[in-house]
Amino acid sequence: MDFIGPPLVLMGDNPLQTKMGDFTVPPLWIPFPTTVAYWHFKIMRIFNIVSDNDSGISDIYRFGTAIQNYDIVVIRGCIKFKPEWFEVLENIYQKSILLVGQLINTRFEGNEDITTYGSE
């Protein structure tokens, strides 16, 4: 979430990340040195989020609008694991970040006795 950027960048008329190569290097808003970036083959699979879809509005724009209108952002994560990334997220979103820890996955392959939320 840090990599795609602040809501105003996502909703801007001239977003900073418009080419696939823009996602393979750390973005400008990451204030510390890092080698973390998308691999080219991974960004190829998700790059369509920056392109307009059939509605004429990109998914990345919709995401920026949602983040801008939220009061708080809830993330499955833990502050003990890379706390600087959560600080970046709080700064770029200008929102409180609530970390809910690592949630238990309720899906177990091959076991029909365990049901997941919403299943009948």
N, C-alpha and C positions, 0 to 999 in steps of 0.2 A: 504494500500500500504506500510505503514511502516513495517508491520509485515512480509511481504515476503522477504524483505531485499534488500541490495545493488546489483546492476547489476553483479558485479564480484562474489558475493556469488551465485546468481541465475545461473550463467553460469559456475561455477567452477566444477572441476571434483569430488570434495568432498564437496557438499553443506552442510551447517550446519543444515538445516531442511529437514530431510529425512523420519522421522516417524511421524505419526499422532499426537503423544504426544508432538512433538516439537512445534506444533502450538497452544497448549493449555496453554502455559506459555509465558510470555513476552520474546522476543528475546534479545540476548546479546547487540545489537546495540541501544536499547532504553536506554538513559542515565539517566533516572529518574525513581523513583519507580512508578509502575502502577499495577493494577489488571486487566487491559484490556487484553483479550486473546480470541481466538476462543473457542466456546463451542464445546465439542466433537462431537455432532450430526451435527454441521455446517461444521466442517472440514471434516467429513466423506463424505459430499456431494461434496466438491471441492478438495479433496485430489488427485484426478487423475491428477491435474496440475503438480505434481512433477514426475509423471511416464512418461516414453517414450510412445508415441502413435504409430500409424501405420507407421508414417514417421521415427521413431527412434529418434525423437527429442521431448523433453518434452515442454509443453506449458510454463512452468516457465522459461526454457532456452530461448525460443523465446521472452518472455516478457523482460528478462534481456538484450538481444541483442537490442531490440527496445529502451529500456530506455537508454542504453549506447550510442546509435547513435542519440538520439534526442538532439536538442539544448536547448529546453525548455519543461517543463511539465505543461500542463494546467489541472487544477482540479476544479471541481464544489465544491466550499467550501468558507468559510469566515474566515478570520484571527481572528475575535473576538471569534470564537468557537474553543477552544483548540489550541492556537497558537504554543505551544511547539511541537505538532505533525507535524505541517507543517515545523518547523525548523529541526526536525529529518529527514523528507523526503528530504529537501534541502541538508542536510549534507550527507545522505547515497547515494543520486543520484548524488551529485556534479553537480547539474543543477539548473537553476533558476526555481522557481515554480510560476506560474501565477494562482492566484485564481480568478475565474470568478463569484463568488457569487452563491447564490441559484437560479438556472434557473427555469423558469416557465415550468411546465409540460403541454404540449399542448394536451395531450390525456384526454378526458373526456368520461367516460363510458356512453353509452346510448344516445349520442348526435352525430348524423350523420352529422350535419351541420359544425362541426369543423373538419378540416383536419390537419394531421400532415405532417411535411416535408417529401417529397418523396412519399407521397401516391397519388394515381390517383383518 
